[in-house]
């Protein structure tokens, strides 16, 4: 990483901490919100899915907007949208009102995600994912702190809305800071000079499709578990809403340790092998969590599943950045959109299953999803080896 890129990397790292914080506070407040506003599981799922829908639209468009307007405008605009959405969420109990608020937050998150991935892959050494893993380790830092803050607020009897107002102000400060940063070292044309590649050309590559599918399944199951794990502990194990909120932090603690450990200890270039191995770990440990009848054993399983989920996203993105240099921002935006679709659809499906059959059965949906994710990761490994074999 060049010296002039370090300041930008640090700012993106800080923004990713805030990103993680603002994602998980929604899931951590679910038990309290349901009881205060008298929402059904289905209504709650729709509100949570609105954020993902905003992310879906934003992440898809951001890849193209980066080429036209540059990464600075995309990320600053996204942060402003988050300021508005976070400031409005929970102001009243209207489902429609809160759908609008979470949609705006999701729009901002999509811009942050694509711009950050775009910048980091241009700083990364060829074939590696150390910077990407480190960047995405910042996300679980915020993801852990958010539920802890929520648990403290609820436990002390304070208004849970305070966390959303605080993060609205914090995000506003970030928007101002990013408007003064220099993106010139990463705001470059593609290596072949083609600044507006056609998405249809990229979709002709099976590897990109399975990288998209892996992210779709990964984000859907990861965000789904994160959003509903606190309610799972309230319903299945009889935990209080305040203590159940900390389970979100335990899950993200596994993700944080996995990402930091991989960034600091792994210097190799066998990214596809890592993708498959950790997908299998995520599946096995999530299965254990649901089979466990003891809350402590289940917590251990959820923690290990966090380790499994940890670097699937950054490694997948690193493979995209390395294998699709032509139209890099578009390819990254397209694969990120897979995450948006997953985070939109899966909590909604989970809510419908939980309303009809109970929340424990809803979590089995994520076990099956994670198994399919592992199969998709295995296909990515096969395709990478096939491509490398043809090029040798």
C-alpha positions as a printed Julia matrix, in Angstrom:
392×3 Matrix{Float64}:
   0.0     0.0     0.0
   1.4     3.38   -1.01
   2.02    6.03    1.63
  -0.6     8.41    0.21
  -3.19    5.61    0.39
  -2.79    5.06    4.12
  -4.92    8.03    5.14
  -7.74    6.9     2.88
  -7.45    3.32    4.12
  -7.66    4.53    7.76
 -10.77    6.61    7.01
 -12.43    3.67    5.26
 -11.51    1.47    8.23
 -13.23    3.89   10.64
 -16.26    4.08    8.37
 -16.48    0.29    8.31
 -16.57    0.21   12.11
 -19.53    2.59   11.99
 -21.02    0.47    9.19
 -20.93   -2.64   11.37
 -22.35   -0.71   14.33
 -25.31    0.61   12.35
 -26.11   -2.8    10.82
 -26.33   -4.81   14.03
 -28.16   -2.3    16.22
 -31.3    -3.12   14.24
 -31.1    -6.81   15.14
 -30.11   -6.09   18.73
 -33.19   -3.89   19.27
 -35.63   -6.37   17.65
 -37.0    -7.87   20.92
 -37.56   -4.41   22.43
 -39.05   -2.93   19.25
 -41.44   -5.87   18.79
 -42.8    -5.44   22.29
 -42.93   -1.62   22.33
 -44.56   -1.2    18.92
 -46.49   -4.51   19.0
 -45.12   -5.63   15.63
 -45.54   -9.18   14.35
 -42.53  -11.17   13.18
 -43.68  -10.59    9.62
 -43.91   -6.81   10.06
 -40.49   -6.79   11.71
 -39.05   -8.83    8.87
 -40.44   -6.37    6.32
 -38.84   -3.43    8.15
 -35.49   -5.23    8.32
 -35.75   -6.24    4.67
 -36.33   -2.63    3.6
 -32.76   -1.82    4.58
 -31.55   -4.71    2.47
 -33.68   -3.56   -0.46
 -32.03   -0.15   -0.26
 -28.65   -1.87   -0.15
 -29.6    -3.94   -3.2
 -30.41   -0.9    -5.35
 -27.47    1.11   -4.11
 -24.82   -1.6    -4.48
 -25.97   -2.39   -8.02
 -25.88    1.27   -9.08
 -22.7     2.18   -7.22
 -20.44    0.16   -9.51
 -21.6     2.25  -12.47
 -21.72    5.54  -10.52
 -18.1     5.12   -9.41
 -17.08    5.15  -13.07
 -19.15    8.25  -13.83
 -18.88   10.37  -10.69
 -15.97    8.86   -8.75
 -15.86    7.02   -5.41
 -15.87   10.19   -3.26
 -19.28   11.4    -4.41
 -20.76    7.91   -4.07
 -19.59    7.36   -0.49
 -20.44   10.89    0.74
 -23.94   10.7    -0.75
 -24.42    7.32    0.9
 -23.38    8.66    4.28
 -25.86   11.55    4.0
 -28.65    9.06    3.31
 -27.63    7.15    6.44
 -27.78   10.34    8.51
 -31.42   10.84    7.53
 -32.48    7.2     7.91
 -30.83    6.66   11.28
 -32.24    9.93   12.56
 -35.78    8.93   11.65
 -35.85    5.25   12.69
 -38.03    4.59   15.74
 -39.46    8.11   15.86
 -42.91    6.48   15.84
 -44.36    2.99   15.61
 -45.61    3.18   12.02
 -44.33    0.22   10.01
 -44.44    2.25    6.77
 -42.47    5.12    8.33
 -39.75    2.81    9.6
 -39.58    0.98    6.27
 -38.7     4.32    4.67
 -36.06    5.02    7.32
 -34.36    1.63    7.03
 -34.48    1.82    3.22
 -32.44    5.04    3.34
 -29.93    3.45    5.71
 -29.57    0.51    3.33
 -28.99    2.85    0.39
 -26.12    4.41    2.3
 -24.67    1.05    3.28
 -24.57   -0.07   -0.35
 -22.46    2.93   -1.33
 -20.07    2.36    1.57
 -19.67   -1.33    0.71
 -18.91   -0.95   -3.0
 -16.65    2.1    -2.65
 -14.63    0.43    0.1
 -14.2    -2.82   -1.83
 -13.27   -0.86   -4.97
 -10.61    1.15   -3.14
  -9.11   -1.76   -1.21
  -8.72   -4.13   -4.17
  -6.65   -1.39   -5.85
  -4.41   -1.19   -2.79
  -4.06   -4.98   -2.39
  -1.06   -7.02   -3.53
  -1.88   -9.39   -6.42
  -3.44  -12.68   -5.31
  -3.74  -11.7    -1.64
  -6.63  -10.58    0.56
  -4.79   -9.3     3.66
  -5.94   -5.68    3.33
  -9.46   -6.79    2.44
  -9.62   -9.09    5.48
  -8.28   -6.31    7.7
 -10.8    -3.84    6.32
 -13.68   -6.23    6.86
 -12.39   -6.98   10.37
 -13.41   -3.41   11.18
 -17.03   -4.29   10.45
 -17.39   -6.82   13.3
 -15.69   -4.37   15.68
 -18.67   -2.1    15.18
 -21.01   -5.09   15.0
 -19.88   -6.12   18.49
 -19.97   -2.63   20.01
 -23.46   -1.88   18.67
 -25.34   -4.66   20.49
 -23.29   -4.06   23.63
 -24.42   -0.43   23.6
 -28.02   -1.51   22.96
 -27.87   -4.07   25.78
 -26.57   -1.4    28.16
 -29.27    1.1    27.15
 -32.1    -1.43   27.52
 -30.65   -2.79   30.76
 -30.47    0.68   32.33
 -33.96    1.65   31.21
 -32.9     4.3    28.72
 -34.5     4.87   25.34
 -33.24    2.47   22.68
 -33.79    5.21   20.08
 -30.78    7.04   21.54
 -28.38    4.67   19.78
 -29.87    5.55   16.37
 -29.73    9.31   17.01
 -26.12    9.03   18.16
 -25.08    7.12   15.06
 -26.89    9.6    12.83
 -24.7    12.37   14.23
 -21.54   10.24   13.96
 -22.28    9.39   10.34
 -22.77   13.08    9.59
 -19.26   13.81   10.84
 -17.89   11.04    8.61
 -19.64   12.53    5.58
 -17.91   15.85    6.22
 -14.54   14.15    6.67
 -14.78   12.1     3.48
 -15.62   15.21    1.45
 -12.06   16.45    2.14
 -10.22   13.17    1.4
  -8.16   12.52   -1.74
  -9.29    9.47   -3.74
  -6.9    10.14   -6.61
  -4.62    7.17   -5.93
  -7.45    4.66   -6.42
  -9.79    6.54   -8.76
  -8.21    5.04  -11.89
  -9.42    3.69  -15.21
  -9.39   -0.05  -15.79
  -6.05   -1.42  -16.91
  -7.21   -1.87  -20.49
  -8.62    1.65  -20.64
 -12.24    0.5   -20.9
 -14.1     2.65  -18.4
 -17.64    1.44  -19.15
 -17.63   -2.32  -19.67
 -20.91   -4.03  -20.38
 -22.38   -6.03  -17.53
 -23.61   -8.6   -20.04
 -20.03   -9.44  -20.97
 -19.15  -10.04  -17.33
 -22.19  -12.25  -16.82
 -20.81  -14.65  -19.39
 -18.2   -15.81  -16.86
 -19.42  -18.76  -14.7
 -16.86  -17.85  -12.02
 -18.47  -14.44  -11.5
 -21.91  -16.06  -11.26
 -20.81  -18.48   -8.52
 -18.95  -15.74   -6.67
 -22.24  -13.8    -6.8
 -24.17  -16.85   -5.59
 -21.76  -17.45   -2.7
 -22.15  -13.85   -1.52
 -25.93  -14.03   -1.95
 -26.13  -17.08    0.32
 -23.47  -15.84    2.74
 -24.92  -12.39    3.41
 -28.46  -13.73    3.59
 -27.59  -16.29    6.24
 -25.07  -14.15    8.16
 -27.31  -11.08    8.42
 -30.27  -13.33    9.1
 -28.58  -15.02   12.04
 -27.34  -11.66   13.32
 -30.8   -10.08   13.04
 -32.72  -12.89   14.76
 -30.28  -14.48   17.21
 -31.36  -12.24   20.09
 -35.03  -13.13   19.57
 -34.0   -16.81   19.25
 -32.51  -16.69   22.74
 -35.56  -14.91   24.16
 -37.98  -17.47   22.73
 -35.98  -20.7    22.89
 -33.93  -20.23   26.07
 -36.06  -17.65   27.92
 -33.32  -15.01   28.03
 -34.17  -11.39   28.79
 -34.05   -8.94   25.84
 -31.09   -7.14   27.43
 -28.96  -10.28   27.84
 -30.08  -11.71   24.48
 -28.71   -8.62   22.73
 -25.2    -9.7    23.77
 -25.54  -12.87   21.68
 -25.24  -10.7    18.59
 -21.85   -9.58   19.92
 -20.74  -13.17   20.54
 -21.6   -14.12   16.97
 -19.74  -11.12   15.57
 -16.86  -11.76   17.95
 -16.18  -14.97   16.05
 -16.26  -13.06   12.78
 -13.84  -10.44   14.13
 -11.3   -13.0    15.37
 -11.5   -14.92   12.1
 -10.9   -11.85    9.96
  -8.09  -10.46   12.1
  -6.4   -13.85   12.37
  -6.54  -14.47    8.64
  -5.27  -10.97    7.83
  -2.34  -11.19   10.25
  -1.35  -14.85    9.84
  -2.16  -15.9     6.28
   0.15  -14.58    3.56
  -0.68  -17.08    0.85
  -2.71  -16.71   -2.33
  -4.98  -19.8    -2.14
  -8.12  -17.74   -1.6
 -10.59  -20.19   -3.14
  -9.43  -22.97   -0.78
 -10.05  -20.71    2.21
 -13.5   -19.86    0.88
 -14.53  -23.53    0.79
 -12.93  -24.54    4.11
 -14.59  -21.8     6.14
 -17.94  -22.31    4.43
 -17.88  -25.88    5.75
 -16.97  -24.65    9.25
 -19.9   -22.21    9.2
 -22.33  -24.97    8.21
 -21.15  -27.5    10.79
 -21.11  -25.11   13.73
 -24.48  -23.55   12.91
 -25.94  -27.05   12.78
 -24.45  -27.75   16.22
 -25.98  -24.56   17.64
 -29.49  -25.59   16.65
 -29.08  -29.14   17.92
 -27.81  -27.9    21.3
 -30.38  -27.81   24.09
 -28.1   -25.77   26.33
 -27.7   -21.97   25.81
 -23.96  -22.07   26.58
 -23.24  -24.83   24.06
 -25.42  -23.05   21.52
 -23.47  -19.83   22.14
 -20.21  -21.67   21.51
 -21.64  -22.99   18.25
 -22.76  -19.54   17.16
 -19.3   -18.17   17.99
 -17.58  -20.84   15.87
 -20.06  -20.25   13.08
 -18.91  -16.62   13.21
 -15.34  -17.87   12.7
 -16.57  -19.81    9.68
 -18.44  -16.88    8.18
 -15.57  -14.51    8.95
 -13.6   -14.13    5.73
 -16.06  -15.5     3.17
 -17.08  -12.0     2.08
 -13.62  -10.36    1.89
 -12.03  -13.4     0.26
 -14.84  -13.6    -2.29
 -14.37   -9.89   -3.09
 -10.6   -10.31   -3.34
 -11.12  -13.08   -5.91
 -13.46  -10.79   -7.88
 -10.94   -7.95   -7.83
  -8.09  -10.23   -8.91
  -9.93  -12.21  -11.6
 -12.0    -9.38  -13.15
  -9.69   -6.41  -13.58
 -11.65   -5.34  -16.67
 -14.71   -3.56  -15.38
 -13.58   -4.05  -11.79
 -16.01   -1.61  -10.18
 -18.94   -3.09  -12.12
 -17.96   -6.65  -11.2
 -17.59   -5.7    -7.53
 -20.91   -3.86   -7.59
 -22.64   -6.82   -9.22
 -21.34   -9.33   -6.66
 -22.16   -6.92   -3.81
 -25.71   -6.81   -5.18
 -25.91  -10.54   -4.49
 -25.41   -9.68   -0.83
 -28.17   -7.09   -1.06
 -30.62   -9.61   -2.5
 -29.7   -12.13    0.19
 -30.0    -9.66    3.06
 -33.37   -8.51    1.69
 -35.0   -11.85    1.01
 -33.67  -14.1     3.76
 -34.84  -12.17    6.88
 -38.24  -11.85    5.22
 -38.42  -15.6     4.55
 -37.19  -16.23    8.09
 -39.92  -13.99    9.51
 -42.61  -15.83    7.54
 -41.32  -19.23    8.71
 -41.04  -18.02   12.32
 -44.6   -16.66   12.28
 -45.98  -19.92   10.9
 -43.8   -22.58   12.55
 -41.77  -20.89   15.31
 -38.38  -19.23   15.36
 -36.39  -22.45   15.95
 -37.69  -23.86   12.67
 -36.88  -20.56   11.0
 -33.22  -21.03   11.91
 -33.13  -24.38   10.12
 -33.61  -22.39    6.94
 -30.2   -20.81    7.58
 -28.58  -24.21    8.13
 -29.75  -25.34    4.69
 -28.66  -22.02    3.18
 -25.16  -22.38    4.62
 -24.87  -25.9     3.22
 -25.74  -24.64   -0.27
 -23.22  -21.81    0.23
 -20.5   -24.4     0.88
 -21.45  -26.2    -2.34
 -21.21  -22.91   -4.24
 -17.78  -22.19   -2.7
 -16.66  -25.64   -3.83
 -17.73  -24.76   -7.37
 -15.72  -21.53   -7.18
 -12.62  -23.55   -6.23
 -13.2   -25.95   -9.12
 -13.6   -23.09  -11.62
 -10.5   -21.26  -10.36
  -8.4   -24.42  -10.72
  -9.87  -25.05  -14.17
  -9.05  -21.49  -15.33
  -5.52  -21.65  -13.9
  -5.01  -25.03  -15.53
  -6.07  -23.7   -18.91
  -3.74  -20.71  -18.56
  -0.7   -22.75  -17.52
